[in-house]
Amino acid sequence: MVAYNFKARFVPLIEARTKTQTIRNARRRNSRVGDSLQFFHGSRFKPIRLGAAQCVDSGPVHLFFDDAWIKLRLSGGTRIISSVEGLDAFAVADGFGDWADLRQFWRETHGDWSRFEGWITMWGETFVPVVPHV
């Protein structure tokens, strides 16, 4: 099981199933296809469980903000995204309005980076929300 904690702005997008992937720093043990994913929000001491999903693809991701392109190495091979439409679609799947929105969030959150190397985890349509107890 791999656990992910999300910022408040992403919670409604995960629940609406429009956010279908996440980009993180690489870990010692990154998510793999078939892994069970658990989603949370809030403090690590009192997290709120959002639901679960299954990893449908994952791999290294390289974001080039100034040059506006992305390199992904997924199970289907290496993919380069450089068209405006492709960058916008990638950003929407990650919970943003478009590529410009993703870039702005990245700069505000992580500083003025022109490049990021990390890990992408995709769960597609597999998200199942927590059923509230009555």
C-alpha positions, 0 to 999 in steps of 0.5 A, a space after each residue: 500500500 502506498 499512501 498519499 496526502 493531498 492539499 485541500 485544493 485537490 480533494 474535490 477534484 479527486 472525489 470528482 475523479 478529474 484528478 487521476 494522477 500525482 507527481 511527487 519526489 522519487 521515494 526509496 520505494 515508488 508506486 508500481 502498477 497494481 499497488 493499492 493507493 490510499 488517499 488522505 487529506 490533512 495533518 499526518 497526525 489526524 488525517 482524513 481518509 478520502 478513499 483508495 485507488 489502484 496504480 494503473 501506471 507509474 514512472 519517472 517524470 521530468 517537467 521542463 517549465 521554461 521550455 514547456 515540455 514533459 518527458 514520461 517513462 511509463 510502462 508503454 515506453 518513453 513519451 514526450 509531451 510538448 504540444 499546448 493541447 498535450 501539456 494542458 491535458 496533462 495538467 488537467 489530469 493532475 488537478 489544474 486548469 491548464 499548463 499555466 496553472 500547473 506552472 504557477 502552482 509549482 513556482 508558488 509551492 516549490 520555488 522558481 524551478 525551471 525543471 523538476 525530476 520526480 515520479 508520477 503515479 496514475 490511478 485513472 478511473 479506479 478511485 473509490 471514495 470512503 463510504 461514510 459510517 452512519 
